[in-house]
């Protein structure tokens, strides 16, 4: 492992299983993201699957009736589940060799994200599906390896460049989920600064269950007033001709 990979390994947060609760500070993102991923995986995930940036393979449980599930990543995961250690832009697999490529919350961390999509197209069999997800609005994370955010039209344009068809772009929640989640992130970021006043507010935040109230309120607002002009994240499905 080189110095860059060692540094990145220290910044990567590994999920073990896709689950949410009102006590989860990322509930407003995760609730919609996991729901939408599960739906498209059950519909399009098939055959030999390659998970790019697999970590601990938390979404493998969503894939049913597949023949093989292979994961690649830049470093070995905390549970030792990475099958191929490589860069996302240089994957040692043959052309037209897998039926489904899955990559979630990875594309924003790949500096040459166009090469990632090129690799995905190369490796997919004709008729195979790419399932990916990526953020439109989020704070900096895995710094300094956090390069991009994507709009709906940005994803459409990128996929068209590589001749993907049947493109579906699904917003994971709407404007209220975005407002609530970014509020939660901002509050938690302020609590990270260890001053006496901030410690007092942090204690009140936990005692009064403010996190639960934010999650319940903004989740309800998002269902009542559906508006996808703004969103936190997208799930994307595209087919190789």
Secondary structure, 3 states (H helix, E strand, C coil): CCHHHHHHHHHCCCCCCCCCCCCCCCHHHHHHHHHHHHHHHHHHCCEEEEEECCCCCCCHHHCCCEEEEEEEECCCCCCCCCCEECECCECCCCCCCEEEEEEECCHHHCCCHHHHHHHHHHHEEEEEEEEEEEECCCCCCCCCCCCCCCCHHHHHHHHHHCCEEEEEEEECCCHHHHHHHHHHHHHHHHHCCCCHHHHHHHHHHHHCCHHHHHHHHHHHHHHHCCCCCCCCEEEEEEEEC
